[in-house]
Amino acid sequence: MKYISTRGNVEAIGFIDTVMMGLANDGGLLIPEKIPQIPAEKLKEMSQLTYQELAYEIISYYVAGEIPADELKELINKSYATFRDPEVTPVKKVKDNMYVLELFHGPTFAFKDVALQFLGNLYSYIFKKTGETINILGATSGDTGASAIEGVRGKDGIRICILHPHGRVSKVQELQMTTVHDESVLNLAIKGTFDDGQRIIKELFADLEFKNKYSLRAINSINFARILAQTVYYFYAYFQVTKAGDIKSLNFSVPTGNFGDIFAGFLAKRMGLPIGKLIVATNENNILERFIKDGVYKPGEFRSTYSPSMDIQVASNFERYLYYLLDENAKEVSALMDQFKAEGQIVVGETQLRQVQADFAAHGVAGEDCLKTISKYYNETGYLLDPHTSCGVAAYETCSAPEEVCVTLATAHPAKFNESISLCDIEQIYPEQINQLFEKPQYLEVVEADNDVIASRLEKHFNTSVAQ
Ligand SMILES: *Cc1c(COP(=O)(O)O)cnc(C)c1O
């Protein structure tokens, strides 16, 4: 198994090199040269496995022997031992034909933990094997930051810097990131949006001299290892729901920002999992909804919403999908991405648009509908949705026919977003781990959203701080 770039200018590399490279050196995203196909017989066997066993089977296709079996098993077990639910990602039935896949039982109460507990342990494993420097640089819309810090804190040889948009994350998200007091952790609150943060880190990663000098590593979903870890729960959820009855196909509704989570679903489908519709649920930052409906990919005006982790205009992983849409033609992807940079939009033709609509359904959820959906489900079923999951459920209601069965990905615990929940006149009880955060001092620096300012702060952090 080798990995190549969506833009075609990186020589094929192995799994560990792919994890370490993060963003492809030609500015593209790394993808497997060939997507492994899982035969129906094998799927049947897999349906009996525990979450950890299943993760091992699926991840093995992609690691392809670069990590010995017993060590990979141990790495996976360690990653999911930190989850509060023995099933790791349990599936709950909310009403007939409607399920939620609870992805928030990890240390920071959001789905990012599923991939970042794994990636943190993977980096630690690579450091122990190779002694290579691991200086992590990431941008967050709120959840990745805390989850990445939680994934690497206390691990030898790893330093981390996270950029978050100052004042645009929820209180609990901010506390989770900034109350970790550790010399190897640096939180920069930038005066700007998530898109600014994501652009800055992408530009710093694209500056190969800087990237190599400081051994920058990625924890954003530009890193293929994150996508890989996330494919596992599509399989797991599929098996749990179909075990219960004779279901021909199953839809998934996915609260979407950077297109990472839904791309993992797309990958699972390409591997042979018989998924029905993949529903892209967005909030009012609905560039992806507009693309899927009209074939025009063009950022609109940034909006702050009740679901801040999805307040994203330019979706990094979209390029991975584009690669498959263009029949794996890296030259064309490259040309389109250049066009996007120059003209600020991508337009696809009729045939391609039909393909897009065969691959995805989409719905952008207005703020008001997000809150209404939270209230409705709380009153009718007693199930409390967080505002991101609520967008997923609202999109399920629009895009999945009543007779079809659908799983909505519950991407965060409602306690992380009490700002939105309280607007629905619902009083929730915080889990103890979240309550404790309010007592702790915060460590962060507010900086301009400027490449040079951030680069020089990074130089200091990555040069002088102790890596554990
Ligand atoms: C990150 C995040 C999303 C969006 O996931 P993508 O992979 O970026 O599309 C949705 N909901 C929550 C709670 C998140 O933290």
The ligand as a Gaussian input file, in Angstrom:
#p B3LYP/6-31G(d) Opt

LIG

0 1
 C      -15.048000      19.062000      13.561000
 C      -16.490000      18.942000      13.842000
 C      -17.422000      18.778000      12.808000
 C      -17.032000      18.799000      11.341000
 O      -16.261000      17.689000      10.966000
 P      -15.402000      17.737000       9.597000
 O      -14.633000      16.482000       9.588000
 O      -14.520000      18.954000       9.735000
 O      -16.356000      17.878000       8.483000
 C      -18.749000      18.583000      13.160000
 N      -19.147000      18.596000      14.442000
 C      -18.281000      18.759000      15.469000
 C      -18.795000      18.770000      16.856000
 C      -16.920000      18.928000      15.208000
 O      -16.053000      19.086000      16.220000

